[in-house]
Amino acid sequence: MRFVRMHVAQAFGPAVVAAGLLLGCGGAFAASAEKGKAAYVQNGCWQCHGTQGQGGIAGLKLAPDPIAAEAFTAFVRGSNRLMPPYQEAILSNDDLADIYAYLQSIPKPVDYKTIPLLNQ
């Protein structure tokens, strides 16, 4: 019996792991930062959150280091605060994933201490 279990694990183990990785990422492999930047602009996110998610008068800072993808999606879909909720009919799940990928792609700003002109 132990021999049979070992062969089953060897045969199906890699497939199960691969499926778990693909399904567990929630479409992260399909997300495009380039498409996300376009969707961010097209849907007006920049008007409150700034062109690079840096925050503004009306919107919070989104990048760099955005909140977890699940929390981001939940907030965008069900916001009851100043930001209107964006239902899937208005902003598709693919566009939302792309926007999140764009926010993740925004680099951290350079430390001002490393800029020679500012250290004179």
C-alpha positions as CSV (number, residue, x, y, z in Angstrom):
1,M,0.0,0.0,0.0
2,R,2.8,2.4,0.9
3,F,4.4,1.6,-2.5
4,V,1.2,2.6,-4.3
5,R,0.9,5.9,-2.4
6,M,4.4,6.8,-3.3
7,H,3.8,6.3,-7.0
8,V,0.6,8.3,-6.9
9,A,2.4,11.1,-5.2
10,Q,5.2,11.0,-7.7
11,A,2.8,10.9,-10.6
12,F,0.5,13.6,-9.5
13,G,2.6,15.7,-7.1
14,P,4.1,18.1,-9.7
15,A,0.8,18.6,-11.4
16,V,-0.9,19.4,-8.1
17,V,1.8,21.9,-7.2
18,A,1.7,23.6,-10.6
19,A,-2.1,23.9,-10.5
20,G,-1.9,25.3,-7.0
21,L,0.6,27.9,-8.1
22,L,-1.4,28.9,-11.1
23,L,-4.8,29.0,-9.3
24,G,-3.4,30.6,-6.1
25,C,-2.0,33.6,-7.9
26,G,-5.4,34.8,-9.0
27,G,-4.4,35.8,-12.5
28,A,-1.1,37.5,-11.4
29,F,0.6,35.9,-14.4
30,A,-1.8,37.6,-16.8
31,A,-1.5,41.1,-15.3
32,S,0.3,43.7,-17.3
33,A,1.8,46.8,-15.8
34,E,1.7,48.5,-19.2
35,K,-2.0,47.8,-19.7
36,G,-2.5,48.8,-16.0
37,K,-1.1,52.2,-16.5
38,A,-3.4,52.8,-19.4
39,A,-6.4,51.6,-17.4
40,Y,-5.3,53.7,-14.4
41,V,-5.4,56.8,-16.6
42,Q,-8.5,55.8,-18.6
43,N,-10.6,55.2,-15.4
44,G,-9.5,58.4,-13.8
45,C,-7.6,57.0,-10.9
46,W,-4.8,59.5,-11.5
47,Q,-7.2,62.4,-10.8
48,C,-7.3,61.6,-7.0
49,H,-4.3,59.4,-6.5
50,G,-1.7,61.1,-8.7
51,T,-0.2,59.9,-12.0
52,Q,2.1,57.4,-10.1
53,G,-0.2,56.6,-7.2
54,Q,1.7,59.0,-5.0
55,G,-1.5,60.4,-3.4
56,G,-3.1,63.7,-3.8
57,I,-5.6,66.1,-2.2
58,A,-8.5,63.7,-2.6
59,G,-6.9,60.3,-2.8
60,L,-4.6,58.2,-0.7
61,K,-1.1,57.1,-1.7
62,L,-1.3,53.8,-3.6
63,A,2.3,53.2,-4.6
64,P,5.1,52.2,-4.2
65,D,4.3,49.1,-2.1
66,P,0.5,48.9,-2.6
67,I,-1.6,47.0,-0.1
68,A,-2.2,43.3,-0.6
69,A,-4.0,42.5,-3.9
70,E,-7.1,41.0,-2.1
71,A,-7.5,44.1,0.1
72,F,-7.0,46.4,-2.9
73,T,-9.7,44.6,-4.9
74,A,-12.1,44.5,-1.9
75,F,-11.7,48.2,-1.4
76,V,-12.1,49.1,-5.0
77,R,-15.2,46.9,-5.4
78,G,-16.9,47.8,-2.1
79,S,-15.6,51.3,-1.0
80,N,-18.2,53.2,1.0
81,R,-16.0,56.2,1.6
82,L,-15.2,59.2,-0.6
83,M,-14.2,56.9,-3.5
84,P,-17.1,55.4,-5.4
85,P,-17.1,51.6,-5.7
86,Y,-16.0,50.3,-9.1
87,Q,-18.2,47.3,-9.9
88,E,-17.0,44.7,-12.4
89,A,-19.3,46.1,-15.0
90,I,-17.4,49.4,-14.9
91,L,-13.8,48.1,-14.2
92,S,-13.2,44.4,-15.2
93,N,-11.2,42.1,-13.0
94,D,-8.5,41.9,-15.7
95,D,-8.2,45.7,-15.7
96,L,-8.1,45.8,-11.9
97,A,-5.3,43.2,-11.9
98,D,-3.4,45.2,-14.5
99,I,-3.8,48.4,-12.4
100,Y,-2.5,46.5,-9.4
101,A,0.5,45.3,-11.5
102,Y,1.1,48.9,-12.6
103,L,1.1,50.1,-9.0
104,Q,3.5,47.3,-8.1
105,S,5.8,48.3,-10.9
106,I,6.3,51.9,-9.6
107,P,9.8,52.1,-8.1
108,K,10.5,53.6,-4.7
109,P,11.8,57.1,-4.9
110,V,15.6,57.7,-4.6
111,D,16.8,58.5,-1.1
112,Y,17.4,62.2,-0.9
113,K,20.6,61.5,1.0
114,T,22.1,59.9,-2.1
115,I,21.7,63.0,-4.3
116,P,24.9,65.0,-4.2
117,L,23.4,68.4,-4.9
118,L,21.1,68.0,-1.8
119,N,24.0,67.2,0.5
120,Q,26.0,70.4,-0.1
